[in-house]
């Protein structure tokens, strides 16, 4: 009986060693896969950050163009208000014709 137990006892460490090796290989593969996924996620995050930075620059440019256009509009409106003024009609021109329709407002252009 002692002869039968000895080979079984010797086989047990071999099985434990194989099991530990298998577990180590699986852990290594899992770690490599997770590292690969982390690298891909980092690349994706870097690309998204680059995209966000580009969009921020474009938004800043658009805001500057908007400010410039708004300033030009205000200047043009101020000039237009200087040139064209709303004037009242002369007393002899009625605002309503005989049929009751409005004849309009007269604009006077200053030269």
C-alpha positions in Angstrom: 0.0 0.0 0.0 2.8 2.3 0.7 4.0 1.8 -2.8 0.7 3.0 -4.3 0.5 6.1 -2.1 4.0 7.3 -3.0 3.3 7.8 -6.8 0.0 9.5 -6.0 1.7 11.9 -3.6 4.4 12.6 -6.2 1.7 13.3 -8.8 -0.1 15.8 -6.6 2.6 18.4 -6.7 2.8 18.0 -10.5 -0.9 18.7 -10.7 -0.7 21.7 -8.4 2.3 23.0 -10.5 0.3 22.6 -13.7 -2.7 24.3 -12.2 -0.6 27.2 -10.9 1.1 27.5 -14.3 -2.3 27.5 -16.1 -3.6 30.2 -13.6 -0.4 32.3 -14.2 -0.9 32.1 -18.0 -4.5 33.1 -17.8 -3.7 36.0 -15.5 -0.9 37.1 -17.9 -3.3 37.0 -20.8 -6.0 38.9 -18.9 -3.4 41.5 -17.9 -2.2 41.9 -21.5 -5.8 42.2 -22.8 -6.6 44.8 -20.2 -3.4 46.7 -21.0 -4.3 46.6 -24.7 -7.8 47.9 -23.9 -6.4 50.6 -21.7 -4.0 51.7 -24.4 -6.9 51.8 -27.0 -9.0 53.8 -24.5 -6.2 56.2 -24.0 -5.7 56.7 -27.7 -9.4 57.2 -28.1 -9.4 59.8 -25.2 -6.4 61.6 -26.8 -8.3 61.7 -30.1 -11.4 63.1 -28.4 -9.3 65.7 -26.6 -7.7 66.7 -29.9 -11.2 67.0 -31.4 -12.5 69.0 -28.4 -9.5 71.3 -28.7 -10.1 71.9 -32.4 -13.8 72.6 -31.8 -12.9 75.0 -29.0 -10.5 76.9 -31.4 -13.2 77.0 -34.1 -15.8 78.2 -31.5 -13.4 81.0 -30.4 -12.8 82.0 -34.1 -16.6 82.0 -34.7 -17.1 84.1 -31.6 -14.5 86.7 -32.8 -16.2 86.8 -36.2 -19.6 87.3 -34.5 -18.2 90.2 -32.4 -16.7 91.7 -35.6 -19.9 91.3 -37.5 -22.0 92.7 -34.7 -19.7 95.7 -34.5 -20.0 96.2 -38.3 -23.8 96.0 -38.1 -24.0 98.5 -35.3 -21.7 100.9 -37.3 -23.9 100.4 -40.5 -27.1 101.0 -38.5 -25.7 104.1 -36.9 -24.7 105.5 -40.4 -28.1 104.5 -41.8 -29.8 106.3 -39.0 -27.7 109.4 -39.7 -28.6 109.4 -43.4 -32.2 108.4 -43.3 -34.5 110.0 -40.8 -38.2 109.6 -40.3 -39.9 112.8 -41.2 -43.5 113.9 -40.7 -45.5 114.6 -43.8 -46.1 118.1 -44.8 -49.5 119.4 -43.6 -51.0 119.5 -47.1 -50.4 115.7 -47.6 -53.0 113.6 -45.8 -52.1 110.2 -44.5 -55.4 108.8 -45.5 -56.8 109.0 -49.0 -60.5 109.4 -49.7 -61.2 105.7 -49.6 -59.8 105.4 -46.1 -56.5 103.7 -47.0 -53.2 104.8 -45.6 -51.0 106.6 -48.0 -47.8 105.9 -46.1 -45.0 107.7 -44.3 -42.7 110.0 -46.1 -38.9 109.4 -45.6 -36.5 112.2 -46.1 -33.0 111.3 -47.2 -30.3 113.7 -46.1 -27.5 114.3 -48.5 
